[in-house]
Amino acid sequence: MSKNKVLQPNFKLSFLLPKYWLTWLGVTILYCVSWLPYRFQLFLGRQIGKLLLLIGSSRKKVAERNLALCFPEMSESERQRILKTNFENTGIALLETGMGWWWPEWRVKRKCKVVGLEHLEQAQKEGKGVLLLAMHYLSAEINCRGIGTGHPMVVFYRPHNNPLMEYFQYRGRGRSNKYMLGKKDVKGLLKALNDGESCIYLPDQDYGRNRSLFVPFFAVPDAATTTGTLIFARNKNTYSHMLIPTRNDDGSGYTLEIKPRLENFPTGDDMADVIRVNQELEKAILVKPEQYMWLHRRFKTRPNKSDPSLYK
C-alpha cells in the first residue's frame, strides 16, 4: 500500500486533557443513544433536526439558497417542504453517526440491504478494481458500515481536524471495511484499484478551483466540479459504478443500491466526462432529495475570482 496511506490512529494520553472533555461528553452521549431502539432514534433525530432548523440560521440560509439555485422552477412551498424534512434528516444523521461507529455487525446487517453486489463480484472475477461513485447523503456514516458488511471497501475520505474525533471516526468507518485513505493519497487509491479493490469516492462537493471544471449541476450552469474522478476512472484496471444509498421511508432501515457499470466512461473528453458524472449524481440525488446534504456551500467557487458569491 502507498506510504501515504492514513495509518490507524492510536489512543493517546493527551486525549484525556481538558481541551478534549467536551468531545468526550458528546461521544459518550452519542454512544449511549446508539443503543436505543432504532425507531426511537429516528424520532429523537427528527426533534433535534427541528431544533437545528430554528437555531441554525446560517446553515438554513445555505440550504435554502442551494435549493433555490438547483430548482428555480420548483414552487416555494415544495422547496420549504424539502428544507424542513432535510433538517429533520440532518438531526437523524447525527445519531446515525453513533449507529455507524458502534453498532455490532449483526445489527448493521439487519438494517442495511445492499442491492447489486453481483456487479462487484463480476468485476472481482475479471480482476478489476471498482470505483464506486457516491454522494453526500446525510446517512453517510451508517451507509459506510452498511456497504462494508456486503463487500468490504477501501474508503477515500477527509481525516477529521479533531484528533480524538479522528480516532473514533477512523475506527468506526473501518469496522466493516478494509482500510481508509486520506483524500490526498491519489497513489494509494490507484494502487488499491490496481489490486482489484472496491473503493468509495465522493465527487459531488465543491473542492475548490484546483483540478476542477465549471460545468452544469442541476440548474447552476457553472458549478466547480472535480476532475479527480477521472484520474481514477481512467485507470485501465477500473470499472466505475454509481452507489445510491437511501434511508427507507417506512423506518425499516437502509437500501444501498450499486448500479451497473458506467459504459463508455471515461471517454477522454474531460468536459463531457465530468458533465456525465454530475448528471449521474443528479439522478441519484433526486431519488431522495430531502436526504441530500444541502447544507454544504456547493457553489462557493466561482469561474472567476472576481465573480460575486452566490451566497450573498
N, C-alpha and C positions, 0 to 999 in steps of 0.2 A: 504494500500500500504506500501511497505517497507520504513522504516525510512531513508534509504539511497537514496531514490528517489531524483533526482535532482529537487529542487524547482524552480519554475519560477523566474528568476532573475528580480529584481525590478530596476527601474531607480534610479541612484544615482547622487547627485550633483557633485561628483568627476568626473563624465563623462564630465563635462564642462571644466576641467583643460586642459592646453596647450598640455599635452602629448597625449591627445585623438583628437586633432584638425585634424590631417591627417586622422584618422579613420573617423571622421565626414565628411570630404571632400569626401573621397571615397564612403561612404554610401550615401551621398547626390547625387553624380553623378549617382550612381547605381540606386537609387530610381527614379530619373528623366528619365533616359534611359528606365526604365522598362515600362513606359507609351507610348513609341514609338510603331509604328506598328510592329507586330511580325516579319514579313519577313525582315523589315529593321534591326531589332536587329540581325537576323541571318547573314545578310550581314556585319553589323558592327563587329559582333563577329569574323567572318572569317578573317577580316582585322587585328583585334587585334591578332588573332592566328598566322597569317603570320609574324607579328612583333615579337611575342614571339619566333617563330622559328629562327628568325635572331639573337635575343639577348640572348635567354635563353640557352646558350651553355651547362651548367651543366645538366639541365633537358633534353635537347635534347640528350645528351650522354646516360643518364639513359634510356630514351625511346628506343633509338637505340639498346642499349645493351639488354634490355628486349625482344625486337622483335627478335634479333639475337639468344638469348638463347631459346626462345619459339618456333621459326620457322626456325631452321637451314636449312631445305630443301627448304624454300621459296626463290625465286630469290631476289637479292639485290634491283632490280628495284621495285618489289612489296612491299618489306619492306619499301622502301623510299616513295612509294605512301601512304601507311598506316600512316607512320610517318607524312607526310605533312598534310594529312586530319585530323589526330589525333590532331595536334596543332591547326588547324582551329577550331576543335570541342572544344578544351580547351578554346579558346577565346570566343566561344559561351557560354560555361559553366559559364564563369564569369558573363555574362549578365543573364543567366538562374537563377543565384542566386537571382537577383532582381525580376525576374518573380515569383520565388517560394516564396519569402518572402512577396511580396506586391500585387501581382495580386489579384483582387477580386475573389470570388468563381466562379462566372459565367464565367469568362474568363479562369480560370483553367479547368473547366468542358468542355468548348468549344474546348480546345486544347488537352486534355488528355482523351484517350479512355482506359478504364480498361476492359480487357478480362479475363474471368474465375472467376468472382465473385461468381458464383454458388458453387465453391469449398469451399469458406469461409463461405457461407451461410449454406452449408451442415454440415460443422464442427460445426457451431454455434448451429444448430438444435440438434446435438449429444452432446452438452455441452462441446466440445473440444476447447482447445486453438490452435492457428496456429502459427508455427514458419516459417516465410516467409523468405527464404534464398535469398539474393540479392547479387549484386556485385557492385563495384565502377565504374559504368558507369558515364561518365562526366556530364550527365544531372541529377545527383542525387537530386539537390535541387528542381527542378520543379517536378521530379518524386515523391518525398516525399509528396508534396502537392497533386499531381495527384491521387496517390493511396488512400490518405485520403478522397478525395471527393467521391470515390466509396465505401470505407469502412474505417472509422477512425481507426487508428492504434496506438499501443504503439511502440515508436521508441527507439531502443538501440543505443546510439551514444557517440562520444567523445566530451565533452564540449570544447569550444574554449578557448585558453590561454588568449586572449584579453577580459577582462570583458565586454567592450562595444560591441564587436562583438558577444560575447555570448548572450548578452541582445537581439540583433536583430536576431541572429540565432535561439535561442530557440522559440521566438515568431513567427518567420517566418515559421519554420518547424512545429510548433504546431497548426497553424491556422486551418488546416483541420484534425488534428489528436487529439488523446485523451491526451496523455502526453508523456514526454521524460524520459528516464532512462539513467544515466551515465554508461559508459562502465564497471565499476567495480561493479555495483549493480546486481550481479547474483541472489540474493534472490528476488529482486524486479521483475526481468523478470520471474523467476519461479512462483512467486505469480500471475503475470499477466496471464501467461499461464493457471494456475490452475483456474483462474477466468473466463476462456473462451475468453480471449482477443486474437486478432491477432497482432503479434509482428514482426517487421522487424529486421533482424540480418544479418550483412555482414561479412562472414568468409573468404574473398578472399585475404586479405593482410598479410604481414609478421608482426606478433605481438610479435616476439621475441622467445626466447628459452623456456620460461616458458609455460607449458601446450601446447606443440607443438610436432608433429611428423614430421619426414622428409620423405616425400612421393612425388611421381611424380606430377608435374604440367606442362602441355604441355611437352616439350622435356627436362625439367630440372628434373633429377631423384630424387633430394633430397631437395625439397622446404619445408621450415618450414611452417607447416600448423596447425592452432589452433585446439585443441580438445575441445575448449569451446563449439563448435556447439553441441557436443554430450551430454554435461551437460543438455542442454535444450531439445534436441530431445529425450533423454531417459525418459523425464518426461511422466508418464503414461497418462496424460490428454492432450497430444500434438500430433498434426499431423504436418508433415513437408512438405512444398511446395517450389518450386522454383518460383521466380519472375524475369521475363526478361523485363526490361524497355528500350525502344529504342526511339530515335528521328526519325521520318519518313523522308525518303529521299526527298519526294516531298514538304517539308516545311509546311505540314498540321498540324503538332503537334507531339504528342507522343502516343505510344502504350505500355501499361503496361500489360503484359500477366502473369497471375497466372496459373502455370502448375498443373496438377493433383497431388494428394498426392504421395510422395515417398513411394512406397510399400516396406515392409520388411526392414525398416530403422528406427532406427539403429539396427544392428544385435547383438551387444555385442562385436564384434571384432573391437576394436578401429582403428587398422591399416586399415582394409578393409573399415570401415565406412568413415574415413577421405579421403581415396583414392576415394571413391564414390563421396563425396562432391566435390572434385577437378574435377572429371570427369563431374559432372553436371555443375560446374562453367565454365569449358572449352567449353561445348556445348553452354552455354548461351553467353559467350564472343564471340564465333565465329559467332553468329548471326549478330553482327555489331562490328568487332574487332577494327575498326577505332574510335569507340566511347568509348572504354575502357580506364581507367586511367593507361596508360603505364608509366607515369612519376614517379610512386611510385617505390622505390627500393625493389621490391617484393622478391628478393633473397639475401638480405643483411645478414641474419642469416645463418651461415654455420653449418653443423653437428658437426664439431669440432672447437673449438675456434681458433685453430692454422691453420685452412684451409684458404688459400688465398681468398681474396674478389673476387667475380665475377664481380666487377665494377672497378677494377684497370687494 
